[in-house]
Amino acid sequence: MRKKKRPSAALGSSQTPALPNLSGPQTFLDRVSAKLSLMPDQKAFLVTSVALFFGFWTLFILYIQFPQGLNFDEFHYVPAARQWLSWAENRNYEHPPLAKQLIALSMAIFGDQPLGWRFMSTVFGALTITGTYVAALALFRTQLAALFTALITGFNCMVYVQSRIAMLDTFMMGFLIWAMALGLCAFFPLFPDLSPESEHRRRLKNLNLSGVALGLACACKWFSVIPWLSLGAIAGIYQLFRSWGITFGRSTVKSELAEFYPLPPTGIPLSRFIRAWISIPVLVYFSTFIPFLWITTNATGHTYSIKDILFSNQLRMWTGQLNVVSPHPYSSTWTQWPLMSRPIWYAFEPSPDKQWVRGVLFICNPVVIWAGLLAMLWTFFDWLWSRTFAALWISATYATLTFSWMLIPRKLAFFYYYYPAGILLSFAWTYMLHCLFRNSSRPSRSSRASLIAHLVVLALTLGFFIYFFPILSAWKIPNNSYDRWMWFRSWI
């Protein structure tokens, strides 16, 4: 009986790429590259996700007791969490409440100490890594691409530092990356069901959960509104182009990645998208303000009302954002962030005898930020040539998260605002490596070379992470020895 040939599939589609044709004797490297070039099965996916979460959570929580005092913006958010624990009016009124409520929950469990302040951040940092794995798997459809994206994200120094401090951005990005990942899974299911009804329900579930995560991200920090609004704008333009019958011509580069236009049909009506990405996020966002109904205001002596939650609190937050104008020695502008010209010392604690110091430097891994910026440019220009959805999603999301700071009316900004955009650089790295080894006339050789290239970049990323680790983790180092890590005067 003649065997049916296994069909190849577009990356970013709902099918699994075909196994590379490896001619001749297979080495261990051949077998590994062949295995990693496929989508994992559900068991392997679950095992990988759990391993990534607990592996990086363990890395983040070790040595979490240092710095022993409040670290950078913990001076704002830990006192705010204490006020939630005592049901007192919150003084940090310029931000939504959810992230501070999560810090308060952590402190209620582990106490008012460094572990209590930062435990929940380690959890959301690990969730961020797992979310990048799921999003990359939906986009690229191979275990190699997804694992590589997650690992270089995890060893990106800024993710490590941000996962060990009680700040709002950690929680915001944890929810935001899952909103993106689940939204991608609504279009490109990881494990398509044989039953159309079951697959349709799974798509709807992912879409609705994406809206829930988006609402929770906005309830941590308002910056999440930016990708939310851009999502609506892109979806609206896409529908407009479809209704007008606009096309973009043929791509000039052959690629197995899914084209960005038209997207694969989901079978989900427009009304469900509106409910998932508008109604659900709004309801979820305002639900996080419900605890205010049990808090007495100092101004009136009465508890907050529904009207206060819907209007007064929101206006107060907006006013608070505009009034943050105090100068800060580590402030910077968005034009400085892509080149990392002004990182931030979150903590710098010398010993009483000045013999040693513990420091925490918020910095990005050089392999990710500088080479990743070149990869992002590659991704953008490849989109012009190949018309792939992955390239459009990566470059458009990065541009939104970065260039939106030109319009945000906040007078004081810091390098850690680049944190969400910095994570997108990992996806650009993955896309560029994919492009370098696509359409080869020698699949077996290309598969091995691709695996080696991924391992080399990962090794370089890990090497720089280890190099900077002492000033990321507040290790005790000799006083003045921190100069060896200060490559530029602007880093001090």
N, C-alpha and C positions, 0 to 999 in steps of 0.2 A: 504494500500500500504506500502510495507516495505521500511524503510528509508535506504539510502546508508550510510555506515560508512565513516566518514571523515578520509582520510588518513593522517598519520603522515609524516613529511618531515625532511630531513637532514638540520641542521642548516648550513648556508653558501650555501645552494642551493637556487633555485629561487621559492620554495614553502613556504607555511606558516606552522609552527608547529601546531600540533593538540591541541585542548583545553584539559587540564588535566581532568581526570575523577575524579570528586570530589563526593565521596559518602557521604550520610548522610546530615544533615542540614548544610547549608553554612553560615558561619559567614562573616562579612564585610571583614576580612582579606582574607578569601577564595576567595571572589569575586574579590578583588583587585589583588591578586596574579594570579588568572585565567586570568584576563584581561591583565595584564602586561606580561604574558607568551606568548602572541600572537604577531604577527606582527601588527602594527597599520594600519588602513586604510589610504587612501591618505589624507583625511581631518585631521585626528589626527596627521599624520606625518607632515603636513604643520603647524598646530597649535603648535606642540611641537618645531619644528625648529625655528619658529618665536619667541616663548616664550623664548627659550634658547638664541637666539641672543640678543634680546632686554633686557632680564633679566641680562645677564652678561655684556652687553655693558653699562647698567645703573650702575652696580657695578664698572666697570672699570673707568668710566668717573667722578664719584663723587670724589670731592677733588683733581681733576687732576691738579689744579694750584700749588700744592706743590709737590716737591720742586720748589721754585720760580725761581731759577737759573738753568743753564744747569746741567743735571744729568748724570754723568759718561760719556759714549761714545757719548752723545748728543754734547759734545764739538767738536766732529768730524763731525757729520752728520747734525746738524742744520746749521753750517756755509756752509756746502756743499749744503744744500737746498737753502740757501740765494743766492748762486752763480747761481743756476738754475733759480731762480726768476729774476736775473739780466742778465741772458744769458752770464755769464762770465765763463771762463775756470774753471773746477772743480778741486780743490786741493786734494780731497779725491779720488785719481785715482786708489787705490788698490782694489776697489769693483765696480761691475756693477752699473748702474745708477738708476734702477727702484725704489728701496725703497727710495732713496733720492728725486726722482721726486715726489713720493707720499707724502713725508713730505713737499716738496715745495708746492704741491697743497693744503695741509691742511693749511699751513701758508698763502697762497694767499687768502683763504676763511676766516680764523679766526684771521689772523694777526700774527706778529712776537712776540709771547708771549707763555706762557706755554700751553694754550689750543690749539693754532695753531701748536705748535711743536708736541703735543702728541695725538691730536684728531684722526688722521688716525690710530694710533697704537691701540686705543681702538676698532675701527671698525674691524681691522684684528685679534685682540685678540678674539672678539666675534665670528668672522667667524671661527676661529680655533676650538672653542668649538662646533659650529654647525657641522663642518667637522668631528670631532670625533664621533658625534652622528650618522651621515650618514654612516661613515666607520664601526662603531660597529653594526649598524643595518644590513648592508650588510653581515657582518661576522656571527653574532649570531642569527639574525632573530627574536629577541624578543624585545619588548619595554622596558622591565626591564633591559636587558643587555645594550641596547643602551643609555638609560637615565642614568644608573649608570656610564657608561664610561664617558659620557659627564660631569656629575656633579662632579665626583672626579677629572676630568681634570680641570674643572673650579675653584674648590677650592684647586687646587694644587698651593701653594704660588708662585712658579716660573712663572706660567702662568699669575697670577694677576699682578705681578711686571713687567713682560715683556710686558704686554698690556698697560702699563702706562708710557712708555719711548720711545723716538724717536730713536730706534735702528733697524738695518737691520734684525735681526733674527726674530722679530715679523712678519714682512711682508713675509719673506722667509717661515716660518712655516705655515702661513695662506694659502699660495698657495700650499705648499707641502702636507699638510694634505688633501686638496681638490683634489690634483692629485691622492693621494692614494685612497680616498673615491670613486672618479669617476671611477678609474681603477677597483676597487672591484665591483662596480655596473655594469661594462661591463660584468663581469663573473657571478655575482649574482644580477640580477635586483631586485629592491625593490618591484616593482609592475608589475609582468609579465603580458603582454598584451595577450588577447585571440587570437589576430591576429599574426601569425608568422612574417609577413612583418613588422608590427608596432613594435614588440619586437626587431627585427633585427635592425631597424632604431634607436631605442632607445639605444641599445647596442653600435652601431657605434657612436652615438652622445656622449655618456658617455666616450667612448674610446678617441675620438678626443678632448673633453674638458679636459680630463686627461692630454693629451699632451700639451694643451695650458697652463694649470696650472703649469705643470712641467717646461715649458720654462720660465714662469713668475717667478717661484721660483729661477731658475738659474740666472735670470736677477736681482734678489735682492742680492743674495750671492752665490758664487761659490760652497759652501758646498753642495748645492742641486745636484751637478753633481755626488756625491758619491752614493746616492740612485738611481739616474738615471742609472749610469753604472751598479750597482748591479742588477737593474731590467732587463737590457739587458742580463747580464750574466745568471741570473736565467731562463729567457725566452729561451735563447739559449740552456742551459743544458736540460731544460724540453723537447724542441723539439728534441734534440739529443737522449734522452732516449726513446721518443716515436718512433722515426724512427728505433731505434735498438731493440725495443720491450722489454726494460728492465722493470722489475717489482720489487717491494720492499717487497713482501711477505704480509701475512695477519697481520692485527693489533692484538695485544694481549689484547686490551681493547675495549669493545663494546661502540660505541659512535654514536650519531645521527648527529654529525657534518660532513660536507662534507670531504671526503678523499682528501689529497693533490695530489694524483696521482691515476688515471688520473683526471684532473679537468673536470667539466661539459663542454660539447661542447658549443661553442658560435656561431658557424656558420660564424665567421669572418675569412677571409683568412689571411695568414701570411703577405701579402703585405700591408693590412690595418693596422696591428700592427706596421709594420716598418714605415709607413707614420705617424701614430699617435704618436709613442714614439721616433721617430728619426727626421723625416723631420719637423713636426709641432713644436716641442720644439726648434729646431735650428732656424727656421724662426722667431718664437715669441721672442726668446732671442735677436737676432740681431735687430729686429724691435724697441726694446727699446733704441737703440743707434741712431736712426734716428735724434732726436733733436740735436745731436752733429753737424750735417751739418750746423746749424745756429750759431755755436759758433766759435769764432776766437781764435786760439791758440796763446799763448804768444811767443812761440818759432819761428814761421814763420810769424805771422801776417796775416795768411790766415785761412779760415774756414776749419774744418775737412773734409776729403774726404772719399769716400766709402772704399778706401784702408786702411785709418787710422782706420775706424770702424772695418773692418774685421781682420786686422792684428796688427797694431801698438798699438791700445788701449788694445787689449787682451794681448800682450806681456808686455806692461807696467803694467797691473794689476798683471800678474804673477810675475814680478820682484818686484813689491811693496809688494806682500805677503811674498816673501822670505826675504825682507829687514826689516820686522817688528821684531826687535831684542831688543828694549829698555826694560830694566827690569821694572817690575811693582810689587808693594807690594802684590797685590791680584792675581798674576798669579798662576797657578797650572798645574798639569799634568792630563792626562785622567785617570790614575789609582786612583786618588783621588776623582773623580766625583761620582762614584756609591755609595760611603759611605758618601759623602757630608762633607768631612773633611776640605774644604776650600771654604765656600761661600763668597760672595762679598758684601761689603758695597757700593752700588751705590751712595749713598749720605749720608752725615753726617754733618748737619748744626747746630752748637750751636748758641744760641742767643747772642747778644753783651754782655749781663751781665752774661753769662754762667749759667743762671738759668734753662734753658730748651734746648731741642735739637729736631730737626726733622731728622729722618734717614730713609733710604730705604735699606733694606737688601735683596739681591737676594738669596733666600733659597728655598728649595723644602719642601713640606709637609712631615713630618716624616712618616706618614702612607703610603704615595705614594712611597717615595724613598726607605725606608728601608724594610718595609713589601712588597712593590712592587718588590723589587729585589728578594726576596724569591719566590714571585708569578711568576717572570720571569723564575727562575730556574725550578719551578714546570711545567711551560708551556713547556719549552724545553724538559724535561724528559718525559712529557706526550706525546709529539709529537713522541718520540721514541717508545712509547707503543701503541698509538692510531692512529697514521698516519693521523691526521686531518690537513686540510689546514689552519684553523685558528691558530693552534699552530705553524705551520711552518712560516706563515706570520708574526706573532707577534715576535717570537724569532729571526727569520732571520733579520727582519727590525731593531729590537733593536740592534742586534750584529753589523750590518752594520753601524748604526749611532754612535755606541760607539767605536768599535775596529778599525774603519777606521782612528782614530786619531793616531794610531801607525805608519801609513804610510804617513800621511799628513806632508809635509816638512815645517811646520810652527813652528818657535822656541818659540813663545809666545802664551800661551793658558790660557783660563779662564773657570770657572765653568759654565758660561752661554752657553758655547758650548755644554753642556749636555742637553740643553733645548729640542731639538727634541727627543732625546732618552728618556728623562724623561716623555714625553707625552705617549710613548709606554707602560710605566709601568701601566698606567690605563687599557689598553687592557689586560695586563697580569693578573691584579686583577680580571677582569671580567671573564677571561677564567678559572682561578683557582676556583672561586666560582661556575662556571658552572660545573666543574669537581667534586666538592665536593657533588653535589646534583644530579648527573646524575644516570640513571639506578636504581632508587629506586623502591622497591617493593610496596611502599605506596605513589603513586603520589600526593595525596592530602596533606599528611603530609610533603612530600618533597617540594612541591610548597610553603607552608607556611613557612617552615624553610628557604628556599632559599630567600624569600622576607625579612624575619627578618634579615638574615645574611647580605644581601645587605644594609639594612637600618642601621644596626649597624656599618658597615664599613664606610658608608656615614656620619653617625653622628660623628664618630671619626675624619674623614677627616675635616668635617666642624668645629669641636671643636678645632683642632689644627690651622686651618685657622684663626678662631676668636682670638685664643691665640696670634698668631704672628702678627695679623692685625696692631697694632700700629706701628711696625717697617717695615711693608710692604708699608704702605700708607703715611708715613711722618707725622703722627700725632705729635702734640706737646706733648712731655713727659718730665718729670723732668730730669735734667742733671744727668748722671751716673746711671739712672734707667734702661738704656738699658742692664745692666749687667744681669738682671733677665732672659733675653732671650738668653744669651750667654752660651749655655750648655757646650761648650768646649773652651779652650783657643785659638784654631786655628780659631774659628769663629770671633774673635775680629779683 
